[in-house]
């Protein structure tokens, strides 16, 4: 059975619940090799989204359930990072305040969608889409369901499903979210694979599922390993300098703690510039399959930028891939 007699964390009007704000002060838990960690950012946003749902829905997250009494989770099925190339995540360092304006809407009481727009640059930010699920047969079988004890009157209603659903379906077909720029140069043919063994004590959350933000860390690890083991391996200083400015990721399933994850990655490179600087602009497409049944559970496409470091090793490596004088002019 379920109960709706739960004290609210805050008492907000329905009008206020549709829009709000979120400020993240960056300290060491949020930082990686190159300032703001993408995985840490998603963890912070994930926690805030669940807080939004609690406040708007007038129910503690641990009590959300369907009509059969099954515990429901507002799991993430889509995330998007959209930042200007000259302002990737590495632009946000220790003691920075990252301020977002937020909104939240639902479709059919199952899907949730909303943006975390940068307060000072509202055309940029992070988009997060959720769906309510329960574990039908553990992490391997997740089913959609509508909660019966969430108050949706304080959440704006969408007239049609969020288009992030369509983006995920299209990415399934095309195995990528973005079309590569014409001047991208492939760093190797096709895909390369990296295999990861799940660490139950580090990778799983309280629901027994791989936490959605941890998949970003897995992709970063695969990226580092594959790039560092090419025939012409990337210089370590470039691996550490890369930073996300654009990503879309779709989640299509989860995995058991005993699974291995098979990650397949395509990698490309181009030279980009603004009025003052040149950048190495990397493009990646990733797929993750779980070992237990070869189900494809994650798809992502990402652009990362690294400032051009004028050392001889870095320049020699970059020019070996892009020898065109025009690209370097």
Residue pairs with C-beta under 8 A, 6 or more apart in sequence:
1 69
2 63
2 65
2 69
2 148
2 149
3 63
3 149
4 58
4 59
4 149
4 151
6 58
6 59
6 60
6 63
8 54
8 55
8 58
9 51
9 54
9 55
10 55
12 55
12 56
12 154
13 154
14 153
14 154
17 52
17 55
17 56
17 104
17 154
17 155
18 103
18 104
18 105
18 154
18 155
18 156
19 101
19 102
19 103
20 52
20 101
20 102
20 103
20 104
21 99
21 100
21 101
21 102
21 119
22 45
22 48
22 99
22 100
22 102
22 116
23 97
23 98
23 99
23 100
24 30
24 41
24 44
24 97
24 98
24 99
24 100
25 95
25 96
25 97
25 98
26 35
26 36
26 92
26 93
26 94
26 95
26 96
26 97
26 98
27 94
27 95
28 94
29 40
30 36
30 37
30 40
30 41
30 44
31 37
31 40
31 93
31 94
32 38
32 39
32 40
33 240
34 89
34 90
34 240
34 241
34 242
34 243
35 89
35 90
35 91
35 92
35 93
35 94
35 243
36 89
36 90
36 91
36 92
36 93
36 96
36 98
37 89
38 81
38 89
38 216
38 220
38 244
38 247
39 213
39 214
39 216
39 217
39 220
40 213
41 89
41 98
41 126
42 79
42 126
42 212
42 213
42 216
43 211
43 213
45 116
45 126
45 128
46 76
46 128
46 212
46 213
48 102
48 116
49 74
49 76
49 104
49 112
49 114
49 128
49 130
50 61
50 74
52 102
52 104
52 114
53 61
53 64
53 74
53 104
53 112
53 130
53 150
54 60
54 61
56 104
56 151
56 152
56 154
56 155
57 64
57 147
57 150
57 151
57 152
57 154
57 155
58 150
58 151
58 154
59 147
59 149
59 150
59 151
61 74
62 71
63 149
64 71
64 72
64 73
64 74
64 132
64 147
64 149
64 150
65 71
65 72
65 147
65 148
65 149
66 72
66 132
66 134
66 145
66 146
66 147
66 148
67 148
70 134
70 145
71 134
72 132
72 133
72 134
72 145
72 147
73 132
73 133
73 134
73 207
73 209
74 112
74 130
74 131
74 132
75 130
75 131
75 132
75 133
75 142
75 209
75 212
75 251
76 128
76 129
76 130
76 212
76 251
77 129
77 130
77 131
77 164
77 165
77 168
77 250
77 251
77 252
78 127
78 128
78 129
78 162
78 164
78 165
78 167
78 168
78 248
78 249
78 250
78 251
79 126
79 127
79 128
79 129
79 212
79 247
79 248
79 249
80 126
80 127
80 128
80 164
80 247
80 248
80 249
81 89
81 126
81 244
81 245
81 246
81 247
81 248
82 124
82 125
82 126
82 127
82 246
83 89
83 124
83 125
83 244
83 245
83 246
84 121
84 124
84 245
85 245
85 246
85 272
85 274
85 279
85 281
85 303
85 305
86 274
86 277
87 121
87 124
87 245
88 243
88 244
88 245
88 304
88 305
89 243
89 244
89 245
90 241
90 243
91 243
92 98
98 118
99 118
99 119
99 120
100 116
100 117
100 118
100 119
100 125
100 126
101 116
101 117
101 118
101 119
101 122
102 114
102 115
102 116
102 117
103 114
103 115
103 156
104 112
104 113
104 114
104 155
104 156
105 112
105 113
105 114
105 155
105 156
105 157
105 158
105 162
106 112
106 113
106 152
106 155
106 156
106 157
106 158
107 113
107 157
107 158
107 160
107 161
107 162
108 146
108 161
109 132
109 146
109 147
109 150
109 152
110 131
110 132
110 144
110 145
110 146
111 129
111 130
111 131
111 158
111 161
111 162
111 165
112 129
112 130
112 131
112 155
113 127
113 128
113 129
113 130
113 158
113 162
113 164
114 127
114 128
115 125
115 126
115 127
115 128
116 125
116 126
116 127
116 128
117 123
117 124
117 125
118 124
118 125
127 164
129 162
129 164
129 165
131 144
132 144
132 145
132 146
132 147
133 142
133 143
133 144
133 145
134 142
134 143
134 145
135 141
135 142
135 207
135 208
135 209
136 142
136 143
138 208
138 256
139 208
139 209
139 210
139 254
139 255
139 256
139 257
140 253
140 254
140 255
140 256
140 290
140 292
140 293
142 253
142 254
167 177
167 248
167 250
168 250
168 252
168 299
170 177
171 177
171 248
171 250
171 299
171 301
172 250
172 252
172 296
172 299
175 285
175 287
175 299
176 266
176 285
176 299
176 301
177 248
177 250
177 285
177 299
177 300
177 301
178 246
178 248
178 283
178 301
178 303
180 268
180 283
181 270
181 283
183 270
183 271
183 327
184 268
184 269
184 270
184 283
185 268
185 269
185 270
185 321
185 322
186 266
186 267
186 268
187 227
187 230
187 267
187 268
187 269
187 321
188 230
188 231
188 267
190 266
191 264
191 265
191 266
191 287
192 226
192 264
192 265
192 267
193 262
193 263
193 264
193 265
194 221
194 222
194 225
194 226
194 263
194 265
195 260
195 261
195 262
195 263
196 218
196 221
196 222
196 260
196 261
196 263
197 260
197 261
198 204
198 210
198 255
198 256
198 257
198 258
198 259
198 260
198 261
200 257
202 214
203 210
203 211
203 214
204 210
204 211
204 257
205 211
208 257
209 254
210 254
210 255
212 251
215 249
215 251
215 288
215 298
215 300
216 249
218 261
218 263
218 288
219 263
219 265
219 284
219 286
219 288
219 300
219 302
222 263
222 265
222 286
223 265
223 267
223 284
224 239
226 265
226 267
227 233
227 234
227 239
227 267
228 234
228 236
228 239
232 317
232 320
232 321
234 317
235 311
235 313
235 314
235 317
237 309
237 311
237 313
237 314
238 280
238 306
238 309
238 314
238 317
241 306
241 307
241 309
242 282
242 304
242 305
242 306
243 304
243 305
243 306
244 302
244 303
244 304
245 303
245 304
245 305
246 302
246 303
247 300
247 301
247 302
247 303
248 300
248 301
248 302
249 298
249 299
249 300
250 298
250 299
250 300
251 297
251 298
252 295
252 296
252 297
252 298
252 299
253 290
253 295
253 296
253 297
254 297
255 261
255 290
255 292
255 297
256 290
256 292
258 292
259 290
259 291
259 292
260 290
260 291
261 288
261 289
261 290
261 291
262 288
262 289
262 290
262 291
263 286
263 287
263 288
264 286
264 287
264 288
264 289
265 284
265 285
265 286
265 287
266 284
266 285
266 286
267 282
267 283
267 284
268 282
268 283
268 284
269 280
269 281
269 282
269 283
269 318
269 321
269 322
270 281
270 283
270 322
270 327
271 278
271 279
271 280
271 281
271 318
271 322
271 327
271 328
272 278
272 279
272 280
272 281
272 305
273 279
277 307
277 308
278 308
278 328
279 305
279 306
279 307
279 308
280 305
280 306
280 307
280 308
280 318
281 303
281 304
281 305
282 303
282 304
282 305
282 306
283 301
283 302
283 303
284 300
284 301
284 302
284 303
284 304
285 300
285 301
286 298
286 299
286 300
286 301
286 302
287 296
287 298
287 299
288 296
288 297
288 298
288 299
289 295
289 296
289 297
290 297
308 314
308 315
308 318
319 328
322 328
